[in-house]
């Protein structure tokens, strides 16, 4: 059978610097997850291993010590062999150590796994500083939660915000997704009785710290969130950080928005069915703080069975569904509508994580192990995006929706085209060669992947 072309015998050049931006989600969450997310598990580790708290605390102090020390070593290594190998190698080391830590039978093995974790995490962060040279100066970050149903005895699983199974214990993970690079920047597992908004401030604060630490100043941050995040502490945190935001506004009576909508006389066209009006809203319960709010109305043919946010009837025009967005951006109403429409891709990311990367699975009774599983699912997702950026994904023009700059295939498509393929590794003339059969399309795809990875 004809075989795909043999790999070149000379060393392959490293991918260009622009490829490193595709790994944005990998490095940004590792250090904080390894410390912040790890802290709540310490009391449980004391009970699990039946050791003094001081011994368990070594799993954290050893990580910090090794992480700080290895920067002196891995910096020169990254300079010598390139940032890309250091980045990918660090991620592989970190993922392997995470699995070992989750399955550790003794506290000694857990401490050792944490030390290896620190080495991998340090290699990723040191190498990822090169992202500052990629030229992307604006990050569009979508923040939202999801629900993972669990068993009755799973640690930290609680009943609460599970809309489809309200009596079922669940986890309520929250993620930050960078829309233009297509990477999940951060994930945090939470009990199912934690509301998105009430638990968002620590998550956002940690995310902002990571961005400042790894990328430094000079980057414009813009956040998109749903109505659960319409809170005074969330808006204040983002404003103090100098970040731009656009957040859905629920039509709560205390917001005082409904009356302003009823009194609006002039609406600006957005699309054939959507129009908008801008208001300055003073929220009395927040000390009279004033915010720019853009209200959108969508013309519908009849009263909806379940209102979107607000449904009013105008005898001359018919029924409208209303929604509102609070923002500190300078975008006009039509542009802001397009910007907020881009949030929908985050739901698709959750769908792919659960259907293609087992993000919704609960493999253990332990909270720490299940949190590590979610982290590994996100790492695998980001790796699939990184592989495509480096090979087959065509670049797309920028749009007002801030969609991904590259056209990505789902993991299901990648499996069908690349992974679930019959093949054999042969050695004609001593060179390792992948034989994938005689189908011209299959052979050409693998040859193309080989050329692009070598470019």
Helices and strands as residue ranges (DSSP letters): G 17-23, H 24-39, H 42-49, H 53-81, H 83-102, H 107-128, G 129-133, E 138-145, E 148-149, E 170-171, E 174-178, E 183-188, H 200-215, E 220-225, G 227-229, H 232-240, E 244-248, G 253-255, H 257-263, E 268-269, E 274-283, G 284-286, E 289-300, E 310-314, E 318-327, H 333-341, H 344-356, H 367-390, H 411-414, I 415-419, E 424-426, G 428-430, E 433-435, H 440-454
